[in-house]
C-alpha cells in the first residue's frame, strides 16, 4: 500500500503545473471521462467498461513489473508497475462481479411461463368423434433411383497358332520345337450402367489386343542319314571260311544251319552274312543273310 500511495502522489504531481495548480487539460479529460461513465451507466455497459479498464491496467502493470518500466503509460519504476498490477486486478474483479450481477439471466420460471403463454394462445379445437374421424394418410416420398455408369475391362486369352518348317540339319523322321508358343491377351472394355448399384445394361466400348500371341514353330527333319559303314571282314582265323561273316563257319565237307533239316557233319547258329560265295547253300531265300529263320 505504501508503494501504491507513493505512485499516486507522483501521478498527481505530474498533473500539476509549476505553480502547483492542476493543468486545465486534465479538467477537460476528467469531464470527458465523467460523461463517458454516465453514458455507459445509462446504457447498462458501465461495469463492462470498468472491466476493460481493469484488464488494461493489469496488463500494463505486468509489463512494468517484468521489464522494470512502461514509459508509454508513464510507469517508470518496477514498484509502480506492481502497484498498478494490484489496482488493475482489483478493478477487474470488481467490474466482472458487478457486470455478472447486473446482467439479466433467463430463469426456468420465465421459460415455463413462456411455454404456458404459447400453449394458451393456441386455439382449442373440439375433439372429433372417433367414428367421424377420417383416417390420416401419410405419403412416403418415392426415392429417386441413383443411376451411375462406369467402364469395366475384361481380359481373355488368344490361342497361339502352330507351324512347321523343314530343317535339313536334323534327320528324316525326327522333329523339334524351335520356338515355343505363347498365348496372347484380348482386352475388352464395356460401358456398364447401374441403378442403385445394380447392373442393368452393358455395351461394348472397345477391343484391343494388349499382348500379341506367338506362334509355335516345329522343325521337321529332312536330312538323310549316312549309310552305316560295312563291317570290316576279318581275316580268317583258324578253321573259318572267308565267304561268311559275323559267325565263324568251319571249313568242312558240308555245313548246315543248326536246327534245320541238314545232316552236317558241321552245324552253325545264325544269322550270318554272305560276303563271298555261299558254298554251303546256307542262304536259302537269297537275301544275303544265312540261317535267319
SVG drawing of the C-alpha trace seen along z (x, -y; Angstrom):
<svg xmlns="http://www.w3.org/2000/svg" viewBox="-69 -29 113 165">
<polyline fill="none" stroke="black" stroke-width="0.4" points="0.0,0.0 2.9,-2.3 4.1,-1.9 0.6,-2.5 0.4,-5.7 3.8,-6.9 2.8,-6.1 -0.5,-8.1 1.4,-11.0 3.9,-11.0 1.0,-10.7 -0.8,-13.8 2.5,-15.7 2.7,-15.1 -0.8,-16.6 0.2,-20.0 1.8,-23.0 5.0,-24.5 2.7,-26.9 1.2,-23.9 -2.2,-24.0 -3.7,-21.2 -3.5,-21.9 -6.7,-22.9 -6.4,-20.0 -6.8,-17.5 -10.2,-19.1 -11.3,-18.5 -10.1,-15.0 -11.8,-14.3 -15.0,-15.8 -14.9,-13.6 -14.3,-10.5 -17.2,-11.5 -19.5,-12.0 -18.5,-8.6 -19.1,-7.0 -22.6,-8.5 -23.4,-7.3 -22.2,-3.8 -24.3,-3.7 -27.4,-4.8 -26.7,-2.2 -26.1,0.6 -22.4,1.1 -20.7,-0.8 -19.3,2.3 -18.2,3.7 -16.1,0.5 -14.7,0.8 -13.8,4.5 -11.9,3.4 -10.1,0.6 -9.1,3.0 -7.8,5.5 -5.8,2.8 -4.2,1.7 -3.5,5.3 -1.6,5.8 0.4,2.6 1.3,3.5 2.5,6.9 4.7,5.4 6.1,2.7 6.8,5.3 8.6,7.6 10.5,5.1 11.1,2.5 9.1,-0.3 6.3,-1.1 7.3,-4.5 4.5,-4.8 2.0,-4.7 4.3,-6.9 5.1,-3.9 8.8,-4.3 9.6,-2.0 9.1,1.6 7.4,0.8 4.9,-1.5 4.2,1.4 3.5,3.7 1.1,1.2 -0.7,0.7 -0.9,4.5 -2.7,4.8 -5.1,1.9 -5.8,3.4 -6.6,6.8 -8.9,5.3 -10.8,3.2 -11.0,6.3 -12.6,8.5 -15.0,5.8 -16.1,5.0 -16.5,8.6 -18.6,9.4 -20.8,6.3 -21.2,7.0 -22.4,10.6 -24.7,9.4 -26.4,6.7 -26.7,8.8 -30.2,10.4 -30.2,14.2 -33.1,16.2 -34.8,18.3 -36.7,21.6 -39.8,19.8 -39.6,17.4 -39.2,20.3 -42.1,22.2 -44.3,19.0 -43.4,18.5 -44.4,22.1 -47.6,21.7 -48.4,18.5 -47.7,20.1 -49.9,23.1 -52.7,20.7 -52.5,18.7 -53.2,21.7 -56.9,22.0 -58.5,25.0 -60.2,27.5 -63.1,29.6 -62.3,33.3 -63.5,35.1 -65.6,38.3 -63.7,41.4 -66.4,42.7 -66.4,39.5 -62.6,39.1 -61.2,39.7 -58.1,41.9 -54.9,39.9 -52.8,40.9 -49.1,40.2 -47.4,40.1 -44.0,41.6 -41.8,39.9 -40.6,42.3 -36.8,42.3 -35.2,41.2 -33.1,44.1 -29.4,43.3 -28.1,44.0 -24.3,44.4 -22.1,45.7 -18.5,46.9 -16.1,48.7 -15.3,52.3 -12.4,54.1 -12.2,57.9 -9.3,59.9 -9.4,63.1 -6.6,65.4 -5.8,65.6 -4.7,69.1 -1.4,69.3 -1.0,70.9 1.3,73.8 3.5,74.0 6.1,76.5 9.3,75.8 11.6,78.3 15.0,78.4 17.9,80.1 20.0,80.0 18.1,82.9 17.4,86.4 14.3,87.6 11.7,88.9 12.7,86.6 11.3,83.1 12.0,80.5 10.2,77.4 12.4,74.4 10.1,71.6 7.7,72.1 4.2,70.8 2.7,68.1 -1.0,67.1 -1.9,63.5 -4.4,61.3 -7.5,59.6 -8.8,56.7 -12.4,55.8 -13.9,52.6 -17.6,52.3 -19.7,49.3 -21.8,50.6 -24.8,48.8 -26.1,49.2 -29.3,48.3 -28.9,48.2 -25.7,50.1 -27.2,53.0 -26.0,53.5 -28.8,53.1 -27.0,53.0 -23.6,53.0 -22.4,52.2 -19.2,52.9 -16.9,49.9 -13.7,51.1 -11.5,54.2 -7.7,54.2 -5.0,56.9 -2.8,55.9 -0.5,58.9 0.0,60.5 0.2,64.3 3.5,66.0 3.2,69.0 4.8,72.3 7.4,73.4 8.3,77.1 11.2,78.2 10.8,81.4 13.9,83.2 14.8,83.7 18.4,84.9 19.0,88.5 21.2,90.4 24.5,91.6 24.6,95.4 26.2,97.4 29.8,98.4 30.2,102.1 31.8,104.2 35.4,104.9 35.8,108.5 38.2,110.1 40.8,112.3 40.1,116.0 41.2,117.1 41.9,120.7 39.4,123.0 36.8,120.4 35.5,120.0 36.1,116.4 32.9,116.5 30.8,115.8 30.9,113.0 29.7,112.4 29.8,116.1 32.8,118.4 31.7,121.0 34.1,124.1 35.8,125.5 34.2,128.9 32.8,131.2 29.3,129.8 27.9,127.2 24.2,126.8 22.2,124.4 21.6,125.7 18.0,126.7 17.5,127.2 17.0,130.4 20.6,130.7 22.7,133.7 26.1,131.9 28.6,133.1 29.1,129.4 26.4,127.0 26.4,123.2 24.0,120.8 22.9,117.8 22.2,115.4 25.3,114.5 26.1,112.6 27.2,113.9 30.3,111.9 31.5,114.3 30.1,117.4 27.5,119.4 29.4,122.7 27.3,124.4 23.9,123.2 23.1,121.7 21.1,118.6 18.0,120.5 15.9,117.3 18.8,115.4 18.6,112.2 22.3,112.3 21.6,113.4 22.0,117.1 20.5,119.1 18.0,116.3 14.9,118.5"/>
</svg>
